[in-house]
Amino acid sequence: MSEVKKYVCQTAERLDTFLAVQIGQTRSQIAQLIKQDCVFVDGKKVTRPGVKLKPDQTVKVEFPEAKTQAALEVDFDVEILYEDDDVLVINKPSGVTVHPAPSVKDATLVDWLKHKGVRLSTISGEERHGIVHRLDKGTSGTMVVAKNNEAHEFLSQQLQDKSMGRYYIAVISPPLKEDITTVECNIGRSAHNRLKMACSESGKYAKTQFASLLPSIDESAQLIACKLFTGRTHQIRVHLESKNRHILGDHIYGLAPKQEKSERVLLHAYIIYFIHPTTKKQVSFVAKPDDVVQNHINQKFNSEQINEVMEPDYILNSFNTDI
């Protein structure tokens, strides 16, 4: 049985704009719900996203149930950091795509969730059950998955008001010159390489802060922490490239990919924090890096200092902003 929610419009505005705010999804995702005959205004089915609502009109949304489909073989496992009736917090492995797409041929994180029988929200549509935010395929680390629509709405709103966020760690070359480096530039699709994003005046606003943690033993590389103030595609990598830095193992944005020795891009979402949908209290979780990242750090950096700078409190205190 599908889940039904009702919302009352207070002022005259477009239907898709109204629902995007109420549900915490993009207008394109709202358009998909309308296309699937899931949206009604005062009891009448709506076919156009641009319908103009009047004050006091009631909008009903029948969220679609997950469809049963042939699942791809899931040949990987995912570390679960925390789970309850509302959320699942995981440590996503590098090399795993978050959700299905026409270009994705291998099993995704969504396939793993379904394979495990995890109950998921349905707000984002058939291909993105439970997915509130994403990580690039090559990036590992903390993610929170919504297990019901109420949790999904609550978490999505936190992405908008910045009460949810993550701190990343990365190994870059060459080292940054300042202890704290803040980069602000709009990000859009690269005009020269369709696989890349780039700083562009016509792109969307993006801001990242980088904190230097430790130089490598030979001082050719540096362990840094990254704090995102926005969530654009490839944001950390683009902002580092704008400073002529790159993450080791990154063959798309890397300056000299032939010299890279790492099996994967050395970027890891280390800490996640958010307000729990039920308790309304802030929670945070730490995901340990995988063996590839940890072994590289152990080999290239001073072991005694690494233990200190990898402490979550040390990382949080390295920035000049609150968590």
Backbone torsions as a table, in degrees:
resi	resn	phi	psi	omega
1	MET	NA	130.1	-178.2
2	SER	-74.3	155.1	179.9
3	GLU	-89.0	136.9	-177.2
4	VAL	-117.1	133.2	176.4
5	LYS	-130.1	146.5	178.5
6	LYS	-122.6	142.6	-179.3
7	TYR	-134.6	139.3	179.7
8	VAL	-107.1	124.9	-179.4
9	CYS	-78.2	134.6	-178.8
10	GLN	-96.3	-31.3	-178.5
11	THR	-133.0	162.9	178.3
12	ALA	-70.3	123.8	177.9
13	GLU	-164.0	169.1	179.3
14	ARG	-66.0	146.8	-179.5
15	LEU	-61.6	-47.7	-175.9
16	ASP	-67.1	-35.4	177.1
17	THR	-65.3	-43.8	-180.0
18	PHE	-61.8	-49.2	-177.2
19	LEU	-70.0	-33.4	178.6
20	ALA	-58.6	-39.3	178.5
21	VAL	-73.3	-44.3	-177.0
22	GLN	-64.3	-40.7	-174.1
23	ILE	-95.0	-20.0	-179.1
24	GLY	79.3	33.4	179.4
25	GLN	-125.4	171.1	179.8
26	THR	-77.7	161.0	178.6
27	ARG	-63.9	-31.2	178.0
28	SER	-67.5	-35.3	176.6
29	GLN	-69.9	-35.4	174.7
30	ILE	-63.3	-40.9	178.6
31	ALA	-59.7	-36.2	177.3
32	GLN	-65.7	-39.7	176.3
33	LEU	-62.4	-41.4	178.9
34	ILE	-65.1	-41.6	179.7
35	LYS	-62.0	-30.3	179.6
36	GLN	-87.8	13.6	178.5
37	ASP	60.1	41.6	-176.3
38	CYS	-106.0	-3.0	-172.8
39	VAL	-120.1	133.7	-177.7
40	PHE	-132.7	140.3	174.4
41	VAL	-116.1	119.3	-175.8
42	ASP	50.2	40.9	174.8
43	GLY	86.5	-6.8	-178.5
44	LYS	-104.2	133.6	-179.0
45	LYS	-64.4	137.2	-178.7
46	VAL	-103.3	141.9	-179.3
47	THR	-117.6	-9.7	-177.1
48	ARG	-126.4	133.2	179.2
49	PRO	-65.3	-26.4	-173.4
50	GLY	-88.1	11.5	178.3
51	VAL	-56.1	135.2	-179.3
52	LYS	-88.6	120.1	179.0
53	LEU	-84.6	150.4	174.7
54	LYS	-107.8	155.9	177.8
55	PRO	-54.4	139.8	176.8
56	ASP	75.6	5.0	174.2
57	GLN	-75.3	145.7	-179.0
58	THR	-102.0	127.2	178.1
59	VAL	-107.6	123.8	178.6
60	LYS	-108.4	133.7	177.9
61	VAL	-121.5	124.0	174.9
62	GLU	-101.5	99.3	-177.1
63	PHE	-69.1	130.6	-175.3
64	PRO	-68.9	147.7	175.1
65	GLU	-78.3	156.2	175.3
66	ALA	-65.6	132.8	179.0
67	LYS	-88.5	146.9	176.7
68	THR	-84.4	125.5	179.0
69	GLN	-142.0	162.1	179.7
70	ALA	-63.1	120.9	-175.8
71	ALA	-90.2	145.1	173.5
72	LEU	-71.6	153.8	178.4
73	GLU	-67.6	125.6	-179.4
74	VAL	-96.4	111.2	-175.7
75	ASP	-111.5	26.1	178.0
76	PHE	-139.8	162.7	175.2
77	ASP	-123.1	162.5	-175.9
78	VAL	-129.2	133.3	178.2
79	GLU	-73.3	127.7	176.6
80	ILE	-95.3	121.1	-179.8
81	LEU	-88.6	-30.9	-177.9
82	TYR	-165.3	147.8	176.5
83	GLU	-153.4	137.8	168.8
84	ASP	-145.8	-162.6	-175.7
85	ASP	-70.9	-17.7	-174.7
86	ASP	-104.8	-38.4	-172.0
87	VAL	-137.2	157.1	171.8
88	LEU	-129.1	123.1	178.4
89	VAL	-108.0	126.3	-173.2
90	ILE	-128.5	166.5	171.7
91	ASN	-111.1	95.3	-175.5
92	LYS	-67.3	131.4	177.7
93	PRO	-72.9	151.3	170.9
94	SER	-65.7	144.8	178.4
95	GLY	92.9	-3.8	-179.5
96	VAL	-105.8	123.9	174.8
97	THR	-76.8	143.5	-173.6
98	VAL	-71.4	-51.4	-177.1
99	HIS	-135.9	157.9	-177.2
100	PRO	-62.8	152.8	174.4
101	ALA	-156.5	160.2	-178.5
102	PRO	-54.2	-31.4	-177.0
103	SER	-86.5	-6.3	-176.5
104	VAL	-95.7	119.8	-176.5
105	LYS	-102.9	-17.8	-177.6
106	ASP	-97.6	166.1	177.6
107	ALA	-61.5	142.6	-177.1
108	THR	-109.4	177.6	175.8
109	LEU	-61.3	-38.6	177.5
110	VAL	-61.8	-39.9	176.6
111	ASP	-61.7	-40.7	178.2
112	TRP	-63.3	-42.9	179.4
113	LEU	-60.9	-43.9	179.1
114	LYS	-67.3	-39.8	179.3
115	HIS	-60.2	-36.0	179.8
116	LYS	-81.0	-7.2	179.5
117	GLY	75.0	24.0	179.5
118	VAL	-74.0	129.0	176.2
119	ARG	-71.1	131.9	-172.5
120	LEU	-128.9	156.0	173.5
121	SER	-69.1	161.9	-177.6
122	THR	-120.2	5.2	-174.1
123	ILE	-58.4	-41.5	-171.5
124	SER	-83.2	4.2	177.5
125	GLY	96.8	174.7	-171.0
126	GLU	-59.2	-37.5	-173.5
127	GLU	-84.4	-10.6	-171.6
128	ARG	-130.4	34.9	-178.4
129	HIS	-52.0	125.5	173.7
130	GLY	79.9	-10.8	-172.5
131	ILE	-83.0	111.1	179.8
132	VAL	-90.2	-39.3	179.6
133	HIS	-147.2	168.5	-173.9
134	ARG	-132.0	167.7	170.9
135	LEU	-126.5	148.2	174.9
136	ASP	-59.6	156.3	-178.7
137	LYS	-53.0	-44.7	-175.8
138	GLY	-79.1	-14.1	-177.3
139	THR	-88.6	136.9	177.2
140	SER	-105.2	172.0	169.4
141	GLY	123.5	-162.8	-167.6
142	THR	-70.9	134.6	171.6
143	MET	-142.0	147.1	172.5
144	VAL	-112.4	133.4	-179.2
145	VAL	-113.8	135.6	-179.6
146	ALA	-88.1	132.4	-177.7
147	LYS	-98.9	-6.2	174.5
148	ASN	-151.8	165.0	-173.7
149	ASN	-67.0	-34.2	178.7
150	GLU	-63.3	-44.1	178.3
151	ALA	-63.9	-39.3	-179.4
152	HIS	-61.9	-47.0	178.5
153	GLU	-59.8	-44.4	-176.9
154	PHE	-64.8	-43.4	-179.4
155	LEU	-70.3	-38.7	179.4
156	SER	-62.2	-37.8	178.4
157	GLN	-63.5	-33.5	179.7
158	GLN	-68.8	-28.7	173.8
159	LEU	-64.3	-34.1	-179.4
160	GLN	-74.9	-43.2	-175.3
161	ASP	-93.7	5.2	173.9
162	LYS	69.9	17.1	175.4
163	SER	-82.5	-6.3	168.9
164	MET	-112.0	143.1	177.0
165	GLY	-168.1	174.3	179.3
166	ARG	-137.3	150.8	169.5
167	TYR	-111.1	127.8	179.6
168	TYR	-103.6	157.1	165.8
169	ILE	-119.1	150.1	-180.0
170	ALA	-152.6	154.2	172.4
171	VAL	-108.1	120.8	-174.4
172	ILE	-122.2	165.7	174.5
173	SER	-148.3	141.3	-13.6
174	PRO	-72.9	172.3	-179.0
175	PRO	-63.5	150.8	172.0
176	LEU	-71.3	151.9	-176.1
177	LYS	-85.1	-28.2	-175.9
178	GLU	-104.5	154.6	176.2
179	ASP	-64.4	-38.0	176.9
180	ILE	-128.8	127.6	179.2
181	THR	-125.6	124.4	178.4
182	THR	-110.3	130.2	-179.8
183	VAL	-120.2	128.8	174.2
184	GLU	-127.8	114.6	171.7
185	CYS	-157.2	143.8	178.8
186	ASN	-66.1	143.8	-178.1
187	ILE	-118.4	129.6	176.0
188	GLY	-142.9	179.0	-179.7
189	ARG	-65.9	136.6	179.4
190	SER	-65.9	136.9	178.9
191	ALA	-77.5	-13.3	-174.1
192	HIS	-108.4	-19.2	-176.7
193	ASN	-148.5	112.8	-174.2
194	ARG	-66.5	-16.0	178.2
195	LEU	-82.4	-12.9	-173.3
196	LYS	-111.2	154.6	166.0
197	MET	-104.0	165.0	-177.6
198	ALA	-154.7	160.2	172.9
199	CYS	-66.3	128.2	-174.6
200	SER	-152.1	134.9	-180.0
201	GLU	-60.7	-29.2	-178.1
202	SER	-87.4	-1.5	-179.1
203	GLY	-81.9	-170.3	-179.7
204	LYS	-95.2	144.5	-177.8
205	TYR	-57.3	138.2	178.9
206	ALA	-146.7	143.2	-179.9
207	LYS	-141.2	131.5	177.2
208	THR	-133.7	144.4	173.4
209	GLN	-119.1	133.5	-179.8
210	PHE	-113.9	134.3	177.0
211	ALA	-118.6	126.8	178.2
212	SER	-73.0	130.1	179.0
213	LEU	-104.9	-49.8	-175.5
214	LEU	-164.8	134.7	173.1
215	PRO	-78.6	153.7	175.9
216	SER	-68.7	166.4	-176.7
217	ILE	-58.3	-39.2	179.7
218	ASP	-91.3	3.8	176.2
219	GLU	64.2	15.6	178.1
220	SER	-86.2	-19.1	-178.1
221	ALA	-133.7	176.7	-175.8
222	GLN	-153.1	138.2	171.3
223	LEU	-89.0	126.4	-179.7
224	ILE	-127.6	162.7	169.8
225	ALA	-113.4	148.9	-175.5
226	CYS	-129.4	132.4	176.8
227	LYS	-118.4	121.3	-179.8
228	LEU	-93.0	132.7	173.7
229	PHE	-100.6	-13.2	173.8
230	THR	-136.6	174.2	-176.4
231	GLY	-129.5	64.9	-179.3
232	ARG	-90.5	155.5	178.5
233	THR	-59.2	129.2	178.0
234	HIS	60.3	25.9	-170.4
235	GLN	-57.4	-48.6	-178.3
236	ILE	-61.3	-44.1	-176.3
237	ARG	-67.4	-40.4	179.4
238	VAL	-66.3	-44.4	-178.3
239	HIS	-67.4	-35.0	174.4
240	LEU	-67.4	-41.0	179.0
241	GLU	-61.2	-33.9	179.0
242	SER	-65.3	-19.0	176.7
243	LYS	-103.8	13.6	-179.4
244	ASN	60.6	34.1	173.2
245	ARG	-116.6	158.3	174.9
246	HIS	-146.8	158.6	178.8
247	ILE	-86.0	133.3	179.4
248	LEU	-59.9	138.1	-179.1
249	GLY	87.3	-3.1	-179.1
250	ASP	-89.8	106.1	-175.6
251	HIS	-90.1	-3.3	176.6
252	ILE	-93.4	-46.7	-178.9
253	TYR	-102.4	-5.7	-177.2
254	GLY	-63.4	145.7	-179.6
255	LEU	-76.5	-37.1	-177.2
256	ALA	-138.0	73.7	-173.4
257	PRO	-59.2	-27.8	-179.0
258	LYS	-67.5	-21.4	-179.0
259	GLN	-88.7	-7.5	-177.1
260	GLU	-73.4	140.4	-179.1
261	LYS	-110.4	-12.7	-173.9
262	SER	-76.1	144.3	177.5
263	GLU	-70.9	-21.8	-174.6
264	ARG	-148.0	164.7	175.8
265	VAL	-67.2	130.6	-174.2
266	LEU	-87.4	65.6	178.8
267	LEU	-131.3	127.4	-172.0
268	HIS	-141.6	127.5	176.1
269	ALA	-78.0	98.9	-167.0
270	TYR	-81.8	-43.8	-176.0
271	ILE	-128.7	136.3	171.5
272	ILE	-123.9	144.0	175.6
273	TYR	-138.4	146.5	177.6
274	PHE	-164.1	168.8	176.4
275	ILE	-92.9	126.4	-176.2
276	HIS	-65.8	135.7	-175.9
277	PRO	-59.8	-30.3	-177.2
278	THR	-98.3	-48.9	-176.1
279	THR	-77.8	-21.2	-177.6
280	LYS	62.2	21.8	176.9
281	LYS	-107.4	147.5	178.8
282	GLN	-72.1	134.0	176.2
283	VAL	-126.1	154.2	176.6
284	SER	-141.6	151.8	-177.0
285	PHE	-139.7	147.5	-179.1
286	VAL	-118.0	131.7	177.8
287	ALA	-110.3	121.5	178.8
288	LYS	-66.8	141.3	176.5
289	PRO	-64.0	154.8	177.7
290	ASP	-74.1	177.5	-174.6
291	ASP	-62.1	-35.7	-178.6
292	VAL	-63.2	-48.2	-179.8
293	VAL	-66.7	-46.7	-175.9
294	GLN	-65.5	-40.7	179.8
295	ASN	-64.8	-39.4	177.9
296	HIS	-62.5	-45.6	179.3
297	ILE	-62.0	-43.1	-178.6
298	ASN	-63.2	-35.5	-176.5
299	GLN	-80.0	-32.5	-170.5
300	LYS	-102.4	-11.4	-174.7
301	PHE	-125.2	156.7	178.7
302	ASN	-62.4	121.1	-172.3
303	SER	-63.4	-38.6	-178.8
304	GLU	-68.8	-41.5	179.8
305	GLN	-71.4	-33.4	-179.2
306	ILE	-58.9	-43.9	-178.8
307	ASN	-58.1	-35.4	-179.8
308	GLU	-73.3	-49.2	-173.4
309	VAL	-75.0	-15.6	177.9
310	MET	-87.0	-4.2	176.4
311	GLU	-66.2	131.8	-178.7
312	PRO	-53.5	-41.4	-179.9
313	ASP	-63.7	-35.9	178.3
314	TYR	-63.5	-42.9	-179.3
315	ILE	-65.2	-46.3	-179.8
316	LEU	-60.2	-39.1	-178.0
317	ASN	-78.5	-5.6	179.8
318	SER	-80.7	-13.7	-178.8
319	PHE	-101.1	158.2	177.6
320	ASN	-98.9	27.7	175.4
321	THR	-128.5	158.3	174.9
322	ASP	-72.9	164.7	178.3
323	ILE	-61.4	NA	NA
